[in-house]
Amino acid sequence: MSASRRTFTKEFKDDLCQEVINDSKPVVEVAKSYGVGAESLRRWLIKYRETHAGTQAVATSAEATRLKALEKENQELRAEVQFLKKASAYFAREQR
């Protein structure tokens, strides 16, 4: 017995892709809530991004400034984590 293949409209696929992109929801969560396979949604998302690549809104200067600040903070935090890893390894080695 073979299972029948379900078909979905382009609007349905686009709505799910927009939900993933706009609401920053995980693909698995959206797929599960609509009863769709996660891999199917991932493929739809790839195609959606390819076809709608030029239609995304350009970031405003305020958003760009905030993004730059967050990237700098992220870089600083990564450097701190690396330092703390080295320090903890040093002290762990010294206590033996």
C-alpha positions in Angstrom: 0.0 0.0 0.0 1.5 3.3 -1.0 0.7 6.5 0.8 -0.8 9.3 -1.3 1.4 12.3 -1.8 0.1 15.5 -0.3 0.3 18.8 -2.3 0.4 22.3 -0.9 -0.4 25.6 -2.5 2.3 28.1 -3.2 0.5 30.5 -0.8 0.6 28.0 2.0 4.3 27.4 1.4 5.0 31.1 1.3 3.0 31.7 4.5 5.1 29.1 6.4 8.3 30.5 5.0 7.3 34.0 6.1 6.5 32.8 9.5 9.9 31.2 9.9 11.7 34.4 8.6 9.6 37.2 10.1 8.9 35.6 13.5 12.4 33.9 13.8 10.7 30.6 14.7 12.6 27.4 14.3 11.8 25.4 11.1 11.0 22.3 13.2 8.5 24.1 15.4 6.6 25.7 12.4 6.7 22.4 10.5 5.3 20.5 13.5 2.6 23.0 14.2 1.3 22.7 10.6 1.8 19.0 10.2 4.5 19.3 7.5 7.8 17.6 7.3 10.7 19.7 8.5 12.9 18.8 5.5 10.1 19.8 3.2 9.8 23.2 4.9 13.6 23.6 4.7 13.5 23.0 0.9 10.5 25.5 0.5 12.5 28.0 2.5 15.5 27.7 0.3 13.4 28.2 -2.8 11.5 31.1 -1.2 14.8 32.9 -0.3 16.1 32.4 -3.9 13.0 33.8 -5.4 12.5 36.7 -2.9 16.2 37.6 -2.5 15.8 41.2 -3.8 12.5 42.0 -2.1 13.7 42.1 1.5 13.7 45.5 3.1 17.0 47.3 3.4 18.1 47.9 6.9 17.7 51.4 8.2 20.7 53.3 9.5 19.5 52.8 13.1 19.3 49.0 12.5 22.7 49.0 10.8 24.3 50.9 13.8 22.7 48.5 16.2 23.9 45.5 14.2 27.4 46.9 14.1 27.4 47.4 17.9 26.1 43.9 18.5 28.7 42.4 16.2 31.4 44.3 18.2 30.0 43.1 21.5 29.9 39.6 20.2 33.5 39.7 19.2 34.5 41.1 22.6 32.5 38.3 24.4 34.2 35.7 22.3 37.6 37.1 23.2 36.6 37.0 26.9 35.5 33.4 26.6 38.8 32.4 25.0 40.7 34.1 27.8 38.6 32.4 30.5 39.1 29.0 28.9 42.9 29.6 28.9 42.9 30.8 32.5 40.8 27.9 33.7 43.1 25.4 31.9 46.1 27.1 33.5 44.7 27.0 37.0 43.5 23.4 36.6 46.9 22.4 35.5 48.6 24.2 38.4 46.4 22.6 41.1 47.5 19.1 40.3 
